[in-house]
Amino acid sequence: MGKQALKPGQKVPRSGQYEIIGSRGGQTGEEITGVKGKILPPTPKPGQKFVLVDPTK
């Protein structure tokens, strides 16, 4: 994972699509829309994180 992983409850640094990454670092195929300055929601399972995959322009 070369990108910064964010934990649930952190502020979104940049608006865009965030993929949920599994606790072992694997892709889950699930994405959420993050809005800059808002708080990231809880993940479906413990230990998961978010990674920005498609920033908005």
PQR file with spaces between the fields and no chain letter, atoms N, CA, C, O and H, PARSE charges and radii, in Angstrom:
ATOM       1  N    MET     1       0.840   -1.172    0.000 -0.4000 1.5000
ATOM       2  CA   MET     1       0.000    0.000    0.000 -0.0000 2.0000
ATOM       3  C    MET     1       0.889    1.241    0.000  0.5500 1.7000
ATOM       4  O    MET     1       1.490    1.554    1.028 -0.5500 1.4000
ATOM       5  N    GLY     2       0.991    1.951   -1.109 -0.4000 1.5000
ATOM       6  CA   GLY     2       1.831    3.124   -1.189 -0.0000 2.0000
ATOM       7  C    GLY     2       1.132    4.396   -0.739  0.5500 1.7000
ATOM       8  O    GLY     2       1.779    5.427   -0.559 -0.5500 1.4000
ATOM       9  H    GLY     2       0.504    1.697   -1.945  0.4000 1.0000
ATOM      10  N    LYS     3      -0.165    4.336   -0.559 -0.4000 1.5000
ATOM      11  CA   LYS     3      -0.919    5.527   -0.182 -0.0000 2.0000
ATOM      12  C    LYS     3      -1.190    5.532    1.311  0.5500 1.7000
ATOM      13  O    LYS     3      -1.156    4.491    1.967 -0.5500 1.4000
ATOM      14  H    LYS     3      -0.691    3.498   -0.705  0.4000 1.0000
ATOM      15  N    GLN     4      -1.461    6.730    1.842 -0.4000 1.5000
ATOM      16  CA   GLN     4      -1.730    6.877    3.263 -0.0000 2.0000
ATOM      17  C    GLN     4      -3.088    6.276    3.626  0.5500 1.7000
ATOM      18  O    GLN     4      -4.111    6.632    3.041 -0.5500 1.4000
ATOM      19  H    GLN     4      -1.489    7.575    1.309  0.4000 1.0000
ATOM      20  N    ALA     5      -3.085    5.375    4.585 -0.4000 1.5000
ATOM      21  CA   ALA     5      -4.329    4.759    5.053 -0.0000 2.0000
ATOM      22  C    ALA     5      -4.892    5.588    6.200  0.5500 1.7000
ATOM      23  O    ALA     5      -4.166    5.964    7.121 -0.5500 1.4000
ATOM      24  H    ALA     5      -2.254    5.086    5.060  0.4000 1.0000
ATOM      25  N    LEU     6      -6.177    5.866    6.137 -0.4000 1.5000
ATOM      26  CA   LEU     6      -6.859    6.647    7.161 -0.0000 2.0000
ATOM      27  C    LEU     6      -7.782    5.759    7.980  0.5500 1.7000
ATOM      28  O    LEU     6      -8.389    4.824    7.458 -0.5500 1.4000
ATOM      29  H    LEU     6      -6.766    5.560    5.389  0.4000 1.0000
ATOM      30  N    LYS     7      -7.877    6.061    9.256 -0.4000 1.5000
ATOM      31  CA   LYS     7      -8.726    5.281   10.155 -0.0000 2.0000
ATOM      32  C    LYS     7     -10.119    5.904   10.230  0.5500 1.7000
ATOM      33  O    LYS     7     -10.274    7.104   10.003 -0.5500 1.4000
ATOM      34  H    LYS     7      -7.384    6.820    9.680  0.4000 1.0000
ATOM      35  N    PRO     8     -11.136    5.094   10.547 -0.5600 1.5000
ATOM      36  CA   PRO     8     -12.472    5.651   10.768  0.2800 2.0000
ATOM      37  C    PRO     8     -12.422    6.698   11.877  0.5500 1.7000
ATOM      38  O    PRO     8     -11.709    6.529   12.867 -0.5500 1.4000
ATOM      39  N    GLY     9     -13.180    7.776   11.707 -0.4000 1.5000
ATOM      40  CA   GLY     9     -13.208    8.833   12.717 -0.0000 2.0000
ATOM      41  C    GLY     9     -12.247    9.973   12.423  0.5500 1.7000
ATOM      42  O    GLY     9     -12.342   11.034   13.039 -0.5500 1.4000
ATOM      43  H    GLY     9     -13.759    7.912   10.904  0.4000 1.0000
ATOM      44  N    GLN    10     -11.317    9.769   11.482 -0.4000 1.5000
ATOM      45  CA   GLN    10     -10.407   10.841   11.098 -0.0000 2.0000
ATOM      46  C    GLN    10     -11.095   11.789   10.128  0.5500 1.7000
ATOM      47  O    GLN    10     -12.058   11.413    9.459 -0.5500 1.4000
ATOM      48  H    GLN    10     -11.241    8.907   10.981  0.4000 1.0000
ATOM      49  N    LYS    11     -10.589   13.040   10.054 -0.4000 1.5000
ATOM      50  CA   LYS    11     -11.121   13.994    9.089 -0.0000 2.0000
ATOM      51  C    LYS    11     -10.606   13.639    7.701  0.5500 1.7000
ATOM      52  O    LYS    11      -9.464   13.209    7.542 -0.5500 1.4000
ATOM      53  H    LYS    11      -9.807   13.345   10.597  0.4000 1.0000
ATOM      54  N    VAL    12     -11.456   13.824    6.704 -0.4000 1.5000
ATOM      55  CA   VAL    12     -11.083   13.543    5.315 -0.0000 2.0000
ATOM      56  C    VAL    12     -10.185   14.676    4.822  0.5500 1.7000
ATOM      57  O    VAL    12     -10.606   15.833    4.827 -0.5500 1.4000
ATOM      58  H    VAL    12     -12.384   14.174    6.833  0.4000 1.0000
ATOM      59  N    PRO    13      -8.939   14.367    4.392 -0.5600 1.5000
ATOM      60  CA   PRO    13      -8.020   15.413    3.942  0.2800 2.0000
ATOM      61  C    PRO    13      -8.319   15.926    2.537  0.5500 1.7000
ATOM      62  O    PRO    13      -8.005   17.074    2.222 -0.5500 1.4000
ATOM      63  N    ARG    14      -8.924   15.090    1.685 -0.4000 1.5000
ATOM      64  CA   ARG    14      -9.211   15.465    0.300 -0.0000 2.0000
ATOM      65  C    ARG    14     -10.463   14.732   -0.166  0.5500 1.7000
ATOM      66  O    ARG    14     -10.602   13.529    0.054 -0.5500 1.4000
ATOM      67  H    ARG    14      -9.180   14.158    1.941  0.4000 1.0000
ATOM      68  N    SER    15     -11.364   15.451   -0.805 -0.4000 1.5000
ATOM      69  CA   SER    15     -12.606   14.838   -1.284 -0.0000 2.0000
ATOM      70  C    SER    15     -12.330   13.816   -2.376  0.5500 1.7000
ATOM      71  O    SER    15     -11.422   13.994   -3.188 -0.5500 1.4000
ATOM      72  H    SER    15     -11.251   16.428   -0.985  0.4000 1.0000
ATOM      73  N    GLY    16     -13.116   12.748   -2.392 -0.4000 1.5000
ATOM      74  CA   GLY    16     -12.979   11.727   -3.426 -0.0000 2.0000
ATOM      75  C    GLY    16     -13.521   10.388   -2.972  0.5500 1.7000
ATOM      76  O    GLY    16     -14.161   10.277   -1.927 -0.5500 1.4000
ATOM      77  H    GLY    16     -13.853   12.604   -1.732  0.4000 1.0000
ATOM      78  N    GLN    17     -13.253    9.371   -3.781 -0.4000 1.5000
ATOM      79  CA   GLN    17     -13.666    8.005   -3.475 -0.0000 2.0000
ATOM      80  C    GLN    17     -12.569    7.331   -2.651  0.5500 1.7000
ATOM      81  O    GLN    17     -11.397    7.337   -3.028 -0.5500 1.4000
ATOM      82  H    GLN    17     -12.733    9.461   -4.631  0.4000 1.0000
ATOM      83  N    TYR    18     -12.972    6.753   -1.523 -0.4000 1.5000
ATOM      84  CA   TYR    18     -12.050    6.045   -0.637 -0.0000 2.0000
ATOM      85  C    TYR    18     -12.411    4.579   -0.608  0.5500 1.7000
ATOM      86  O    TYR    18     -13.559    4.212   -0.357 -0.5500 1.4000
ATOM      87  H    TYR    18     -13.924    6.748   -1.217  0.4000 1.0000
ATOM      88  N    GLU    19     -11.407    3.729   -0.872 -0.4000 1.5000
ATOM      89  CA   GLU    19     -11.641    2.285   -0.805 -0.0000 2.0000
ATOM      90  C    GLU    19     -11.403    1.801    0.615  0.5500 1.7000
ATOM      91  O    GLU    19     -10.499    2.273    1.305 -0.5500 1.4000
ATOM      92  H    GLU    19     -10.474    4.027   -1.076  0.4000 1.0000
ATOM      93  N    ILE    20     -12.228    0.852    1.041 -0.4000 1.5000
ATOM      94  CA   ILE    20     -12.029    0.225    2.351 -0.0000 2.0000
ATOM      95  C    ILE    20     -10.984   -0.872    2.183  0.5500 1.7000
ATOM      96  O    ILE    20     -11.121   -1.756    1.337 -0.5500 1.4000
ATOM      97  H    ILE    20     -12.963    0.468    0.481  0.4000 1.0000
ATOM      98  N    ILE    21      -9.943   -0.799    2.998 -0.4000 1.5000
ATOM      99  CA   ILE    21      -8.847   -1.768    2.962 -0.0000 2.0000
ATOM     100  C    ILE    21      -8.974   -2.687    4.163  0.5500 1.7000
ATOM     101  O    ILE    21      -9.193   -2.226    5.283 -0.5500 1.4000
ATOM     102  H    ILE    21      -9.831   -0.080    3.685  0.4000 1.0000
ATOM     103  N    GLY    22      -8.836   -3.977    3.936 -0.4000 1.5000
ATOM     104  CA   GLY    22      -8.966   -4.962    5.002 -0.0000 2.0000
ATOM     105  C    GLY    22      -7.881   -4.839    6.057  0.5500 1.7000
ATOM     106  O    GLY    22      -6.886   -4.143    5.855 -0.5500 1.4000
ATOM     107  H    GLY    22      -8.658   -4.352    3.026  0.4000 1.0000
ATOM     108  N    SER    23      -8.070   -5.508    7.171 -0.4000 1.5000
ATOM     109  CA   SER    23      -7.140   -5.424    8.297 -0.0000 2.0000
ATOM     110  C    SER    23      -5.743   -5.951    7.952  0.5500 1.7000
ATOM     111  O    SER    23      -4.766   -5.590    8.609 -0.5500 1.4000
ATOM     112  H    SER    23      -8.878   -6.074    7.335  0.4000 1.0000
ATOM     113  N    ARG    24      -5.644   -6.799    6.928 -0.4000 1.5000
ATOM     114  CA   ARG    24      -4.340   -7.315    6.495 -0.0000 2.0000
ATOM     115  C    ARG    24      -3.796   -6.554    5.286  0.5500 1.7000
ATOM     116  O    ARG    24      -2.755   -6.919    4.740 -0.5500 1.4000
ATOM     117  H    ARG    24      -6.437   -7.093    6.394  0.4000 1.0000
ATOM     118  N    GLY    25      -4.497   -5.498    4.867 -0.4000 1.5000
ATOM     119  CA   GLY    25      -4.015   -4.671    3.768 -0.0000 2.0000
ATOM     120  C    GLY    25      -4.589   -5.025    2.404  0.5500 1.7000
ATOM     121  O    GLY    25      -4.210   -4.417    1.403 -0.5500 1.4000
ATOM     122  H    GLY    25      -5.342   -5.201    5.311  0.4000 1.0000
ATOM     123  N    GLY    26      -5.489   -5.991    2.346 -0.4000 1.5000
ATOM     124  CA   GLY    26      -6.079   -6.393    1.078 -0.0000 2.0000
ATOM     125  C    GLY    26      -7.262   -5.525    0.683  0.5500 1.7000
ATOM     126  O    GLY    26      -7.909   -4.916    1.535 -0.5500 1.4000
ATOM     127  H    GLY    26      -5.797   -6.485    3.160  0.4000 1.0000
ATOM     128  N    GLN    27      -7.539   -5.471   -0.607 -0.4000 1.5000
ATOM     129  CA   GLN    27      -8.665   -4.693   -1.106 -0.0000 2.0000
ATOM     130  C    GLN    27      -9.975   -5.418   -0.821  0.5500 1.7000
ATOM     131  O    GLN    27     -10.046   -6.645   -0.901 -0.5500 1.4000
ATOM     132  H    GLN    27      -7.013   -5.966   -1.299  0.4000 1.0000
ATOM     133  N    THR    28     -11.020   -4.645   -0.485 -0.4000 1.5000
ATOM     134  CA   THR    28     -12.321   -5.232   -0.218 -0.0000 2.0000
ATOM     135  C    THR    28     -13.274   -5.018   -1.396  0.5500 1.7000
ATOM     136  O    THR    28     -14.288   -5.707   -1.504 -0.5500 1.4000
ATOM     137  H    THR    28     -10.963   -3.648   -0.420  0.4000 1.0000
ATOM     138  N    GLY    29     -12.954   -4.073   -2.273 -0.4000 1.5000
ATOM     139  CA   GLY    29     -13.830   -3.759   -3.392 -0.0000 2.0000
ATOM     140  C    GLY    29     -14.946   -2.800   -3.022  0.5500 1.7000
ATOM     141  O    GLY    29     -15.765   -2.446   -3.870 -0.5500 1.4000
ATOM     142  H    GLY    29     -12.130   -3.513   -2.185  0.4000 1.0000
ATOM     143  N    GLU    30     -14.987   -2.376   -1.766 -0.4000 1.5000
ATOM     144  CA   GLU    30     -16.016   -1.439   -1.307 -0.0000 2.0000
ATOM     145  C    GLU    30     -15.426   -0.030   -1.261  0.5500 1.7000
ATOM     146  O    GLU    30     -14.277    0.159   -0.862 -0.5500 1.4000
ATOM     147  H    GLU    30     -14.322   -2.664   -1.077  0.4000 1.0000
ATOM     148  N    GLU    31     -16.225    0.955   -1.673 -0.4000 1.5000
ATOM     149  CA   GLU    31     -15.793    2.348   -1.648 -0.0000 2.0000
ATOM     150  C    GLU    31     -16.842    3.229   -0.986  0.5500 1.7000
ATOM     151  O    GLU    31     -18.031    2.910   -0.967 -0.5500 1.4000
ATOM     152  H    GLU    31     -17.159    0.802   -1.998  0.4000 1.0000
ATOM     153  N    ILE    32     -16.363    4.352   -0.442 -0.4000 1.5000
ATOM     154  CA   ILE    32     -17.260    5.368    0.107 -0.0000 2.0000
ATOM     155  C    ILE    32     -16.837    6.703   -0.495  0.5500 1.7000
ATOM     156  O    ILE    32     -15.716    6.844   -0.984 -0.5500 1.4000
ATOM     157  H    ILE    32     -15.398    4.611   -0.457  0.4000 1.0000
ATOM     158  N    THR    33     -17.734    7.674   -0.457 -0.4000 1.5000
ATOM     159  CA   THR    33     -17.405    9.015   -0.901 -0.0000 2.0000
ATOM     160  C    THR    33     -17.047    9.844    0.318  0.5500 1.7000
ATOM     161  O    THR    33     -17.853    9.995    1.237 -0.5500 1.4000
ATOM     162  H    THR    33     -18.644    7.559   -0.059  0.4000 1.0000
ATOM     163  N    GLY    34     -15.829   10.383    0.324 -0.4000 1.5000
ATOM     164  CA   GLY    34     -15.374   11.224    1.421 -0.0000 2.0000
ATOM     165  C    GLY    34     -15.385   12.685    1.007  0.5500 1.7000
ATOM     166  O    GLY    34     -14.951   13.019   -0.095 -0.5500 1.4000
ATOM     167  H    GLY    34     -15.174   10.260   -0.422  0.4000 1.0000
ATOM     168  N    VAL    35     -15.874   13.555    1.871 -0.4000 1.5000
ATOM     169  CA   VAL    35     -15.920   14.992    1.610 -0.0000 2.0000
ATOM     170  C    VAL    35     -14.916   15.673    2.534  0.5500 1.7000
ATOM     171  O    VAL    35     -14.925   15.453    3.745 -0.5500 1.4000
ATOM     172  H    VAL    35     -16.226   13.284    2.767  0.4000 1.0000
ATOM     173  N    LYS    36     -14.043   16.510    1.947 -0.4000 1.5000
ATOM     174  CA   LYS    36     -12.993   17.175    2.712 -0.0000 2.0000
ATOM     175  C    LYS    36     -13.565   17.857    3.955  0.5500 1.7000
ATOM     176  O    LYS    36     -14.553   18.587    3.882 -0.5500 1.4000
ATOM     177  H    LYS    36     -14.036   16.689    0.963  0.4000 1.0000
ATOM     178  N    GLY    37     -12.919   17.601    5.105 -0.4000 1.5000
ATOM     179  CA   GLY    37     -13.321   18.198    6.366 -0.0000 2.0000
ATOM     180  C    GLY    37     -14.351   17.396    7.152  0.5500 1.7000
ATOM     181  O    GLY    37     -14.535   17.633    8.346 -0.5500 1.4000
ATOM     182  H    GLY    37     -12.116   17.007    5.164  0.4000 1.0000
ATOM     183  N    LYS    38     -15.024   16.453    6.502 -0.4000 1.5000
ATOM     184  CA   LYS    38     -16.002   15.604    7.197 -0.0000 2.0000
ATOM     185  C    LYS    38     -15.264   14.438    7.866  0.5500 1.7000
ATOM     186  O    LYS    38     -14.081   14.214    7.609 -0.5500 1.4000
ATOM     187  H    LYS    38     -14.875   16.261    5.533  0.4000 1.0000
ATOM     188  N    ILE    39     -15.964   13.708    8.716 -0.4000 1.5000
ATOM     189  CA   ILE    39     -15.380   12.573    9.443 -0.0000 2.0000
ATOM     190  C    ILE    39     -15.647   11.276    8.678  0.5500 1.7000
ATOM     191  O    ILE    39     -16.747   11.058    8.169 -0.5500 1.4000
ATOM     192  H    ILE    39     -16.925   13.889    8.925  0.4000 1.0000
ATOM     193  N    LEU    40     -14.620   10.416    8.606 -0.4000 1.5000
ATOM     194  CA   LEU    40     -14.803    9.112    7.960 -0.0000 2.0000
ATOM     195  C    LEU    40     -15.728    8.237    8.809  0.5500 1.7000
ATOM     196  O    LEU    40     -15.633    8.237   10.036 -0.5500 1.4000
ATOM     197  H    LEU    40     -13.727   10.593    9.019  0.4000 1.0000
ATOM     198  N    PRO    41     -16.617    7.497    8.157 -0.5600 1.5000
ATOM     199  CA   PRO    41     -17.571    6.656    8.900  0.2800 2.0000
ATOM     200  C    PRO    41     -16.910    5.389    9.449  0.5500 1.7000
ATOM     201  O    PRO    41     -15.779    5.068    9.086 -0.5500 1.4000
ATOM     202  N    PRO    42     -17.616    4.675   10.320 -0.5600 1.5000
ATOM     203  CA   PRO    42     -17.098    3.383   10.798  0.2800 2.0000
ATOM     204  C    PRO    42     -16.995    2.392    9.630  0.5500 1.7000
ATOM     205  O    PRO    42     -17.757    2.474    8.667 -0.5500 1.4000
ATOM     206  N    THR    43     -16.057    1.471    9.729 -0.4000 1.5000
ATOM     207  CA   THR    43     -15.907    0.432    8.705 -0.0000 2.0000
ATOM     208  C    THR    43     -16.779   -0.769    9.077  0.5500 1.7000
ATOM     209  O    THR    43     -17.153   -0.931   10.239 -0.5500 1.4000
ATOM     210  H    THR    43     -15.438    1.405   10.512  0.4000 1.0000
ATOM     211  N    PRO    44     -17.102   -1.612    8.085 -0.5600 1.5000
ATOM     212  CA   PRO    44     -17.941   -2.785    8.360  0.2800 2.0000
ATOM     213  C    PRO    44     -17.313   -3.766    9.359  0.5500 1.7000
ATOM     214  O    PRO    44     -18.025   -4.412   10.128 -0.5500 1.4000
ATOM     215  N    LYS    45     -15.976   -3.873    9.346 -0.4000 1.5000
ATOM     216  CA   LYS    45     -15.290   -4.814   10.242 -0.0000 2.0000
ATOM     217  C    LYS    45     -14.158   -4.091   10.975  0.5500 1.7000
ATOM     218  O    LYS    45     -13.613   -3.118   10.454 -0.5500 1.4000
ATOM     219  H    LYS    45     -15.397   -3.348    8.722  0.4000 1.0000
ATOM     220  N    PRO    46     -13.800   -4.549   12.166 -0.5600 1.5000
ATOM     221  CA   PRO    46     -12.706   -3.927   12.917  0.2800 2.0000
ATOM     222  C    PRO    46     -11.371   -4.034   12.173  0.5500 1.7000
ATOM     223  O    PRO    46     -11.119   -5.014   11.472 -0.5500 1.4000
ATOM     224  N    GLY    47     -10.526   -3.020   12.333 -0.4000 1.5000
ATOM     225  CA   GLY    47      -9.181   -3.045   11.765 -0.0000 2.0000
ATOM     226  C    GLY    47      -9.089   -2.568   10.324  0.5500 1.7000
ATOM     227  O    GLY    47      -7.990   -2.479    9.776 -0.5500 1.4000
ATOM     228  H    GLY    47     -10.731   -2.224   12.902  0.4000 1.0000
ATOM     229  N    GLN    48     -10.215   -2.260    9.703 -0.4000 1.5000
ATOM     230  CA   GLN    48     -10.192   -1.793    8.325 -0.0000 2.0000
ATOM     231  C    GLN    48      -9.866   -0.304    8.277  0.5500 1.7000
ATOM     232  O    GLN    48     -10.075    0.418    9.251 -0.5500 1.4000
ATOM     233  H    GLN    48     -11.107   -2.332   10.148  0.4000 1.0000
ATOM     234  N    LYS    49      -9.349    0.149    7.127 -0.4000 1.5000
ATOM     235  CA   LYS    49      -8.973    1.545    6.944 -0.0000 2.0000
ATOM     236  C    LYS    49      -9.443    2.012    5.579  0.5500 1.7000
ATOM     237  O    LYS    49      -9.997    1.235    4.801 -0.5500 1.4000
ATOM     238  H    LYS    49      -9.179   -0.438    6.335  0.4000 1.0000
ATOM     239  N    PHE    50      -9.216    3.293    5.294 -0.4000 1.5000
ATOM     240  CA   PHE    50      -9.599    3.895    4.030 -0.0000 2.0000
ATOM     241  C    PHE    50      -8.378    4.401    3.273  0.5500 1.7000
ATOM     242  O    PHE    50      -7.435    4.913    3.876 -0.5500 1.4000
ATOM     243  H    PHE    50      -8.765    3.923    5.927  0.4000 1.0000
ATOM     244  N    VAL    51      -8.399    4.255    1.939 -0.4000 1.5000
ATOM     245  CA   VAL    51      -7.337    4.783    1.090 -0.0000 2.0000
ATOM     246  C    VAL    51      -7.990    5.519   -0.070  0.5500 1.7000
ATOM     247  O    VAL    51      -8.917    5.004   -0.694 -0.5500 1.4000
ATOM     248  H    VAL    51      -9.165    3.839    1.449  0.4000 1.0000
ATOM     249  N    LEU    52      -7.506    6.731   -0.362 -0.4000 1.5000
ATOM     250  CA   LEU    52      -8.029    7.526   -1.466 -0.0000 2.0000
ATOM     251  C    LEU    52      -7.659    6.854   -2.786  0.5500 1.7000
ATOM     252  O    LEU    52      -6.480    6.623   -3.054 -0.5500 1.4000
ATOM     253  H    LEU    52      -6.752    7.150    0.145  0.4000 1.0000
ATOM     254  N    VAL    53      -8.655    6.541   -3.610 -0.4000 1.5000
ATOM     255  CA   VAL    53      -8.393    5.894   -4.901 -0.0000 2.0000
ATOM     256  C    VAL    53      -8.776    6.774   -6.091  0.5500 1.7000
ATOM     257  O    VAL    53      -8.251    6.587   -7.188 -0.5500 1.4000
ATOM     258  H    VAL    53      -9.613    6.729   -3.392  0.4000 1.0000
ATOM     259  N    ASP    54      -9.692    7.739   -5.884 -0.4000 1.5000
ATOM     260  CA   ASP    54     -10.118    8.606   -6.979 -0.0000 2.0000
ATOM     261  C    ASP    54     -10.465    9.982   -6.443  0.5500 1.7000
ATOM     262  O    ASP    54     -11.610   10.224   -6.060 -0.5500 1.4000
ATOM     263  H    ASP    54     -10.119    7.890   -4.993  0.4000 1.0000
ATOM     264  N    PRO    55      -9.477   10.905   -6.409 -0.5600 1.5000
ATOM     265  CA   PRO    55      -9.766   12.250   -5.900  0.2800 2.0000
ATOM     266  C    PRO    55     -10.686   13.013   -6.852  0.5500 1.7000
ATOM     267  O    PRO    55     -10.675   12.781   -8.061 -0.5500 1.4000
ATOM     268  N    THR    56     -11.476   13.920   -6.295 -0.4000 1.5000
ATOM     269  CA   THR    56     -12.326   14.740   -7.140 -0.0000 2.0000
ATOM     270  C    THR    56     -11.484   15.878   -7.707  0.5500 1.7000
ATOM     271  O    THR    56     -10.474   16.280   -7.127 -0.5500 1.4000
ATOM     272  H    THR    56     -11.485   14.108   -5.313  0.4000 1.0000
ATOM     273  N    LYS    57     -11.920   16.376   -8.835 -0.4000 1.5000
ATOM     274  CA   LYS    57     -11.166   17.432   -9.519 -0.0000 2.0000
ATOM     275  C    LYS    57     -11.604   18.799   -9.071  0.5500 1.7000
ATOM     276  O    LYS    57     -11.073   19.803   -9.546 -0.5500 1.4000
ATOM     277  H    LYS    57     -12.740   16.050   -9.306  0.4000 1.0000
